[in-house]
Amino acid sequence: MEAHQPSGDQQRVSGHAADLRALFTAQAQSRHLDFAARWLQAKGQGYYTIGSAGHESNAVLGLVSRVTDPALLHYRSGGFYAARAGLAGSEHGIADVLASLTSATNDPMSGGRHKVFGHPGLHIIPQTSTIASHIPRAVGLAYALGMARAASDETPWPDDAIVLCSFGDASANHSTAAGAFNAAAYLHHRGLDCPVLLVCEDNDIGISTRTPPGWTEAALRNIPGLPYWYADGAEPASLLEVASEAVSSVRESRSPAVLHLKTVRFMGHAGSDAEIAYRTQSEILSDYNRDPLLRTAFSLVNGGIMTASEVVEKYEDARDHVMRGAENILDTPRLASRDSVMSPLALPEAAPAEPVVPSHAARQQIWGRELPEDGKPLTLAQSINATLADQMAADQRVLVFGEDVSVKGGVYGVTRGLRKRFGGRRIFDTLLDEQTILGTALGAALAGYVPVPEIQYLAYLHNAEDQLRGEAATLRFFSAGQYHNGMVVRVAGLAYQKGFGGHFHNDNSLSVLRDIPGVILAVPSHPAEAPGLLRTCFELARSDGRVCVFLEPIALYHTRDLHQKGDSGWTAAYPPPQAPHAATPLGEIARHGAGKDVLLVTFGNGVPMSLRAADTLAESGVHSTVVDLRWLAPLPEAALRRVAADFEAVMVVDETRRSGGVSEAVTTSLIDGGYRGRLSRVTSADSFLPLGPAAETVLLSEDEIIRAVHELLE
């Protein structure tokens, strides 16, 4: 696409008098907030000094967009924040940033948990990203706005809203950014709405590493199908025009575009950065000629809009306003207890609401004459499929998507038939990119949908872990619970597949999911259990904005028998959504058997293995009870400790690895809870899984369970 180049800046100045005044005001406020950040730090009262100095030209985006356009901002977007606050008529823009800089509890966004640019009233969604990890969410939100507009679904924003997303030139090189650019281009290529303006604030350097001349333009200009605009932050009048054109283009076309905003960076990367160590003095001084604040001041004076003394007076007024605010915020209250810090992560005291139940007519429409509860017993895959269908019938906001989930119905058939029942808008295939899949979910959740993204294999999640860890899980925390992105992430995982494997398709490591604060992890083992667990995940996502991961054991998807061929011990009748206790409360475990000699604590594939081992143990006079944890994050500690108290011996049966596996947390919980009986664990090896029969050498076996129990009881 041809670039839209500015020209003849000064001759346009007189036509932008009001905008230039507002631009200078926002830029001056942002500059003095950067000075205040360092003053506060020197007083021991400020904790963040990554500033916006030199980037204040981004204020123009706050002026030419609407307050109701959702924005996900680069961390040097102080100018934008000040401009949007001014546009909204807010008198608190400066106070907001000062409270955030000082980790004050009256910070309107994070409540003192982090320095973020965000405010629900300004429709600025808080981001802590420094590596472009917010861009997939921005693209996903734009796509969701397009879906909502086509379907007349309500969102928190007007039908013609666009998404603004800014990032730095160094971050533009990150694989996360490249994937998001590609997703936006892909959606445009398919003719699907994706109204997002991708704004690269290019200061030619990432901390101390220079961006090669011309590289950023070459990369951004060549994103397939995306219009490219270039604007010089040192030319304020033409900047206003180019930014206005870019915003209008995205709004009218409902298509993505790129704005390449040339900036400079003053005062180093942050307060601790001495840039003289890697930049020459002449380089640093030459940037002063491109100071956006001074260039706006020159435009105001040379265009006859303000006198020099009036410009200086406005600049000093901004200084006084900011410094009075900084002085007033000294010794402000800060979070002082563990509970107060963690309050946004706290689970609801009451159980989630009963699951949304589809009407009888809706169920008849999707199921026909035979409802699933009236048919034959179901496998695990079939019970999950039926539950998804009922949830989609009950709630038009539920969206199911991922690789191969639509037409094919999933690699293992778990989503088979859903597209035929609900159409390609509500169940759709995505790009083969896990960051895009989760980014789509993050954006769709903000727009009010209940996304159900599928990660095809557990090992593939590692490609996009930060979309859960750094984006999904942190949004609630860094917005003090004001923003949520509730979703149910379905992941096919764990080991023991027959005839197909290797470490990519038999990943048995769950540690990546278990240590993310606030994320809920459920692992169904039996088809009777899966619907209740999945319904609870849906309600936690829908009513409480929780990020839930539903990890489905691949090897149990189509298993029908437990002990011998034909016994149908691993099938179950489908519990309908309108039945009593249709959902399984968070923290509730399942108990099998009544033996008193030993308690076998397990989950996933470990459940049928332990049940078979229990039968063998009984033949030798050892009688056991098997507990299925079901919830692995947070662990059902209270329920587990109550059951364990009745046993003199506990064996933790863990199919994950010995190091970092689930058994470490289970045994620690029991010991911390005062359990003093005999306690041991049996696990898989600390190994990747090889292909073929060799996998059995490193995976936990039933024989090992039996031997371990006998050793424990000796």
N, C-alpha and C positions, 0 to 999 in steps of 0.2 A: 504494500500500500504506500502511496505517496505521503510524505510527511507534510504537515501543515505548519509552515514556517512563519514566524512573526517578522514584521518589518515596519520601519517608520514609527517607532514607539512614541516619540515625543509628540508627534502631530495628533495622536489619538488621546492624549492626556486630558484635554479639556472635556471630553465626552464621558470621562470616568470619575468626575470630581467626588461624588458621594462614595463610590466604591473605594477610591484611593484613600479617602479619609478613614473609612472603616478598616481598610487594610493596614494602614499605618498604626492605628490604635491597637489592633490585634497583635501586630508584630512587636510593638513597643512593650506591650504587656508580657508577651512570651520572652522577650530578651531580658527583661528585668526579673522575671521568674527564674531564669537561669542564674542571674547574679545572686538572687535571694537564696537559691539552692546552695550555693557555695558559702554564703554568709551563714546560713543555718548550720551547714556542716561544720564550719569553724567554731560555732557555738556549741557543738555537740548535740544539736537539736534536729539536724537534717540527715537523711540517710540515702539520698539518691542524687547523683550529679550528672547523669547522662542527659545532656541538654539539647535544646532545639536551635541554639545560636547558629545562624547561617542558613538554616532551613525554614526560616519564618515565611518564605514565599508560599509554603503550603497553606497559609491562612486563606489564600485565594479560593481553595476548594471549599473551605467553610463558608465563604461568602456566596459562591455561585451555585452551590447545591442547596437543597432544602433541609430544614431541621429534621424532617421526617424521612430522610434518606439514611438508612443504616450505614454506619461507618465503622470499619475495623482498621485501626491506625498504627502506623510506624511509631516507634518510641521517641522520635524527634518531631512530633506533631503538635507542639505547644501552640504554634500559630493557628492551626486548624481549630483546636479546642477553644481558644480565645475568640476566634471569629464566629464559631457556631454559637457559643454562649451569648455573644453580642447579638447575633441574628435572632436568637430565641428570646431576647429581652432579659436574660438572666443577669443578675447583679453579682452572682457568686462564682463566676469563672475563675477569678484569681484565687479566691478562698478555697475553691475545690482543689486546685493544684497544690497550694501550700499545705493543705491538710494531708494530701497524698504524699508530698515530699517528706513530711515529718512523721508519717505513720500514725496520724491522729485518729482517734476513734470516730471523730465527726467527718472523716473522709466520706463523701456521699456515695462513693463507688465501692471500694474494697473494705471500708470500715477500719482502715489502718493495717491491712495485711500486705499491701504492695503499692508501689508507685505505678498507677495505670492511668491512661486517658480513657475515661468511660463515664457515662451518665445515662440512666434510662430516659430522663426527660429530654436529653439531647440526642437520643438514639445513637449514642456512641457505645459500641459493645466492647467491653474491656479486653485488652490483649496484653500479655506479658512477653510475647514472642520477640526473639531477636534473630531468628533464623527463618523467617517467612512461613512458619508453621500455621499461621492464621489464614494464609491465602486459600488453601483448599476449602476452609469453612466459608470464606467470602464467595467463592465460586458456587459452592453448594447452596448458600443462601440465595444467590441470584437465580440459580436454577429453580429453587423452591418457589421464589416469587413468581417466576414464569409459570410453573405448574398451577399455583394458586389462582393466578389471573385467568388461565385457560379454563379452570374448573369452577371459577367463582367461589373459591374457598377463602375464608377470612384469614388474614394475617395481622400482625401488629402494625402494618404499614399500608399506605395507600396503594392502589392498583398500579400507579405509574411510578412508584418508588424505584430508585436504583441503589446499588450497593457501591460504596466507595472503599477501596482497599489500598493502603499505602505501605511501602516497604523500601528498604535501601538498596543501592546498587550492588553491594557485596552480597546481601541476602538473595538477590535475584539469581545468583549462581547456584543456590542450594537446590538439591534434587526435589525438595518439597515444592519450591517455586516452579521449577520446570514442569513438574507433574500438574500443577494447578493451571499453568498457562496452557498446557496441552489439553487439559480437560475443557477449559473455556473455548479453545479453538475447535475442539471436537464437537461441542454442543452447537456452536455457530455453524459448523459444517453440516450438521444434521438438521439445521433450521429450527433449533429449539431455543426458546428465550433464555437468555442469561445476561441480564442487564447489570454488568459489573464494570466499573472503571478501575483499572489496575494502574496505580500511580507509583512510579519508581522515582524516589527522591535520590538523585545521583550527585554525590559529593566527591566522587572519584577515589574514595578510600574506604577501606573497611578496617577499623582500628588502625593498624599501621601498614596494611597491605594495599598497595595502589591497584586500582582498576586500570587495565591497559587502555590507552586512548582509543576511542571508537568502539570498544567491545560492547558496552551496554547498549548503545544505539543499534549495533549490528544484531544483537540478540533479541532486543525488543521489537525492532522493525520487522523482523522476519517470522513472527508468530503467525501461522497460516490464517488468513482471513480477518485478522484483527486490525482495525484502523489504528494508525500510530500518529500521535501528536507529540510535538516537541515544544517545550516552553522554557525560556530562560528566566530563572527566578530573579535575575538582576534587571529585568525589563518589565516593570509592573503593569503598564498599560496593555502591552501585547499579551502578557501573562493572563490578565483578566479575560481577554478576548479568546485566547486559545483554550483556557480552562472552561469557559462558558460553552464554547463549541463542542468540546469533548463531552461535557456533561449532557448537553442537549442531544447530541448524537446518540449516546447510550440510552437516554430516556425515550427518544422517539423510535429508535430501531429495535429496542429491547435486546440489543446484542452487545457483547463485550468489546472493550477498546482499551488501548494503552495510552497513558500520558507519561511522557518522559520529562521529568522536571529537573532541570539543571540547578544545583545548589552548591553551596560551599559549607565547610564545617569549621566553626570557631571553638576555641577553648578545648581542643582535643576531643578524644572519644568520650572521656568522662573526667571528673575532677581529679582522679589519680593518674591521669595519662599525661606525661610530659612529651608532647609531640615533637619538641625540638630534638629528641633522640633519633627521630627517623625522618624529619622534614627539615629542609634548610630554612633559615630565617627569611630569605628572599621569597621562598614559596609561601610561607605563612603570611608575610606582609602583602604579597600580590593578591591574596584572596580578599583583603580589605576593600579593594576596588569593586568587588562584586557583592558587598554587604547588602542584602535585600532591604534592610531597614533604611540604610542611607540612600539607596537607589529610589525607594518610595518617597523619602523626604525630598530628594532632588526633583522628582517628578511633581510633587505638590508645589514646590517653590517655583520651578521653571515653568510650570503650567499656569502660574498665577492663581492657584487655588488657595494657597496659604502663604504667609510670609515666613521667612526664616525664623523669626522670633516666635511666631505662633507654633511652628513645628517643634522648636526646642521646648516651648512651654508644655505642649502635649506630651512630649517625651518625658519631661520632668514630672508631670502629673502622674504618668504611669509609674515612674519610679516611686513617688510618694505613696501612691495607692498600694503598690506591691509591698513596700517596706513596712508600711503601717500594718498591713496584714501579717507580714512575717514576724514583726515584733509582738503582735497580739496572740500569735499562735505558739509562742515560746512556752515551754512547760505544759503544753496541752495534754490531756489524758491520752494514754496509749493502752493498747491491749496488755493486760497484766496477768492473765491466768491461762492455763492450758485450755480450759473449757471455753473461754471467750474467743481464743484464737480458732478453735476447732468447731465452733457453733454452726457454721454453714454446712459442715460435714456430718453433723449429728443426725442419726436416723430418727424418723418420727417415732414418738413414744407410742402412739396408737398404731395398730396394724393398718396396712393400706386398705382403702375402700374395697368393697366387694367388686370383683371384676365386672366390667361392662358386659352386659348380656345381650346378644342379638335377639331381635324379636322372632317369634315363631315364623312369621311370614318371610323374614329375611333368611332364616335358616332353611326353610323349604325351598326358597329360590335358589340357594347355592347347592343344596344337597339333594334336591328332588324328593322322591317319596321315602327313601330310606336314609334316616339320620345315622350318623356314625355310631351312636350308642345302641342303635338297634341292629347293627350288623355284627360281623364276626369279630373276635378279639383282634386287637391291632398290635403291630410291632412298634418299636420306639419311633422309627421314622414316620410311620403312619399316624401315631398319636400326636407327634409334633405338627405334622401337616394339618390334621383336623383342628388342632388348637389355633394354628395360624389362620385357617379359614374362618373359624368362628370369630376371632378377634377382628379380622378384616370386615366381616359382615356386621359386626357390632359397632365399628368405629370407622367412619370414612377417612379419618386422618391417618390410619395405619398404612404405611408404605413398606413394601418388601423389595429389596434390590441387592445386587451383587453380581459376581461373575457366574454366568450360566444358570441363573435361578429362574429365568422367565420361560422362554420357549422350551428349553431342555428340561426344566423342572429341577435343576440342581444335579450335581455330579452323582449324588446318591438318591435322587428322586424325592427328596424331602419336600420340595416346593412344587411337585408335579400337580398340574391341574389348577393351580391358583391363577395363572394368567387367563385361562379360559373363563374362570368364574368372575374375575375382577378387572380384567382388561390390562392393557399395556401401560396405562398411566400409573397404576397403583402397584404393579409388580413388573420390574424392568431390569434388563441386563445393563451392566456398567462397563466402563473400561477395565482392562486388566491392570489395575493399579489400586492397591489397598489404601493408599493415602487419599485418593479420589473418592473411594467408596466411603471411608469414614468422614472425609470432609463434606461429602454430600449429606451424610447423616447429621453432622454438626449444624450445617446450615438449615436443613429441613426442620430440625428440632426447634431452632430459633423462630422459624416461621409458623410454628404451631402444630406441625405434624408429629406423628409417633413413628419414627423411622426404625426399620428392622433391617439393618445392613448385614449381609452375610460375608464372613471371611472364609474362603473356601477350605483352607487348611490352617491349623494352628500355627504352623511354621511360617505361613505367609503374613501373620500378624506382625512379626518382627520388622517387616518392611515399613510398617506404619504405626509402630508402638506409640510414638510421640503424639499422634492424633488422639489417642486415649489419655496418655499420661500428661502431656503438656497442654492439651486443648480441652478435651471433654471434661476431664476430672477437675481441672483448675477453674473452669468458668464459674461454678457455684462458689468456690472458695474466694476468688479474687473479686467477686461482685457482691460479697456478703449475702449470698442467697437471692439476689435480685434478678439474676439471669440463670436459666437452666437450659440444659440440652439433653433432656430425657430421651433415652433410646434403649432398644434391646438389640445388642450385637450378638448375632448367632455365629458360632465358630465350630466347625467340624474339627475334632482333634482326638488326642490320645492315641494309644497304639493298639496292637493285637489284630490289625487287619490281616486277613489271609489272602495270599496271592498277589498282594500289591503293597508296596511299602517303601522302605528307605526313610531317612530322617525327615524329609520334607513332608511326607504323608503319614508319618507315625510319630509326630512330635509329642513327647511325654513330659514336657516341662511347663509348669504353670506359674512359676515364680514371677514371671513378667506381669502377670495379672493380679497376683495376690498382694503386692505391696503398693498399689496405687490408692492413695487415700480416697475414700468415698465410692469407689467402684464396687459393685455387687457382682459376685461370681456364683452362678448356680451350675451344678453338674447333674443332669438326670441320669439315672441308670436303668430304670424299668419303665415300660410304657404306661403303667398305672400312675407313676410319679410325675412324668413329664408335663402333662397338662396343668396340674396345680402349680408347679414351679414356674412354668412359663406365664401363666395368668398373673401370678404375683409380680413377676418381672414387668409385665405390661402395666400393671397398676402403679408400681413404683416409678416407672418412667412417665406414665401419663399424669398421675396426680401429684407426684412429688419431684418430678424432674430428675430422676436418678439415672445414672449410666449403669446399665445392667449387661453383663456378659453371660450368655447362655451357651455353655460349652457342651457340645453333643458328642458322646463317644462313638466314633465311626464304627468300631467293631460291633457295637450293639444295635446299630440302626435296623438291621434286618434279621437279627437273631430271634428265633422262635422258641428254642428249647433250652432247658436249663441242665438237666441231668442226663437225659437220653433222648435220642431222636424221636420226635412225635409227642413229647410230653407237654408241649406248648407252655412251658413254665416261664417263658420270657415274652408272653403276649398278655394283653389285658383288655377288658371291656373299656370303652371310652367313657370317661366321666363327663357328662354334659355340662355346659357352662352355667346352667340354671340350677344345678344340683347343690344341696347344702355342702359347705366346705369345699367348694370347687377350686379354691385357691389354697396354696400351702404357705402358711405364715413364714416370714423370714425368721430363721433361727430354729425352725422345727426340724427335727431329725426323724428318720424312719428306723424302726426296730423290728428285727426278724428273729424269731426263735425265743426260747425261754431257758436256755442252758445257763448254769451258774458258775461253771468252772473258769471260763475265760470270756472276755468281751473282745470281739473283733471289730475294730473301728476302721471304716473304709469309705470308698466312694467310687463312682464310675465303673470301670471294668472290674475293680476290686470287689464289687458287690456279688456278682454271680460267682466269681472265683472263690470268695470267702464262704458263700453258701454251699458250694460243692465241697470245699475243704472242711466245713463244719460237719457235713454228713460223714466224711471219711474219719474225722476225729471222733465222732460219736461211736463208730465201730470199735474204737479202742478205749471207749469209756470216758472220753473227754467231751463234755457237753457245753456248747457255746451259744452265745447270742451275737448276732451281727447287727451293727449300727451303720446305716447309710447317712453320712454327714449331709449330703445334698447341697448345702450352702458352704462354699469354701472361702468366701470373703463377704462379709466378716464371718469368721468361724462361729458355729453355734456353741460357744463355750459353755454357757449356762446349762443348756440341755445335755451336753456331753458330760459335764462334771457330775450332774445329777445321776445319770445312768452309771457312770464309772464308779460312783461311790458304793454301789451294790456288788462290786466285783473285787476279788483279791488279785486278779491278774487281767491286764489289758494288753492286747497286741494291736498295734497300728499297722494296717495293711495298705501300703502306699505304692501305687503303680508308677509314680513319678520318681525322679532321681533321688538318690540318698542325700546329696548335697543340694540344699535349696528346695527340697521337696516339701510336700504338704505335711509329711510326718514330723518334720522338725517343729512346726507350729503346733501340731496336735499334742505331741508329748510335752512341749514347753507349757502349753495351756493347762494340761493336767497337773503337772508339777507345781506351777504357779497357783493352781486352785487348791492345793493341799493334798493331792492324791499321793498316798504312801504305800500303795500295793506294788506288786511286781509289774513292771512296765517295760515294754520293748517295742521295736518296730522292725518291719521287714519291707524292703524297697527294691526298686529296679536299680541297676548299676549306674554309676556316673559315666555314661557313655552315650554317644550318638547311636542311632539305631541303624544297623547295616541292613542291606537288602536280603530278602529270602530267609531261609530257616535259621541263619546265624543270629537273627534278631532275638530268638528264644534264649540265647545264651546271656543276654544282658537285661531281659525283661523279667519282672517278677513272675514266678510260676506258682501253681497251686501246691506243688510238692514242697516248695520253699516255705510257703505259709504253714503247712502241716509240720514240717521240721522245726520251724521257729516256735510254734506253739508248744511242742513237746519240750524243747529246750527251756522255754520260759517256765514251764510247770515242773521241771525236774527238781 
